[in-house]
Amino acid sequence: MATSKTAKTVQTAAEDAAHTFKAITSVGQEKMTENLERSMTAMSEVGAFGKENVEAFVASATMAAKGFETISARAATYSKTALENHVAAAKSIMSSKSVQEVAEKQTAYAKSAFEAYVAEMTKMTELMTGMSKEVIAPINERVTAVSSLMQSGVGR
């Protein structure tokens, strides 16, 4: 009878141990699954965030290329116009009848050439300023997103 009682006690202890082991492994498995899901979600968010960063840099580079193309075209047009004006002024000066007329034509050309140059440089500065703002906008948005992410991460 004592053997039977001892066997029951051992069996009960074994069953309790098995039940406890199952409970512990079940909780461990749940936590492991939960952490794995959180990690996968975080990795997905990191991937999406990185993709958005690359897209912002591509957009910025595209805008910069278009801006430089516009500026180059404008510079070429100005150079061509300035050269044509210079040739026309040279022909006009060569056809002068007196030194006084040469001086007047030269002064008028110098004044108009300088005014055209200043006007063109003002327009180019405006173009470059506008282009700079457009080029930096996508990158600025990503910097703001990183800043917001860091601030929300600190609060966690």
Summary of the structure (lengths in Angstrom):
residues: 156
radius of gyration: 39.4
end to end distance: 61.4
largest distance: 144.2
contacts: 360
relative contact order: 0.08
helix: 96%
strand: 0%
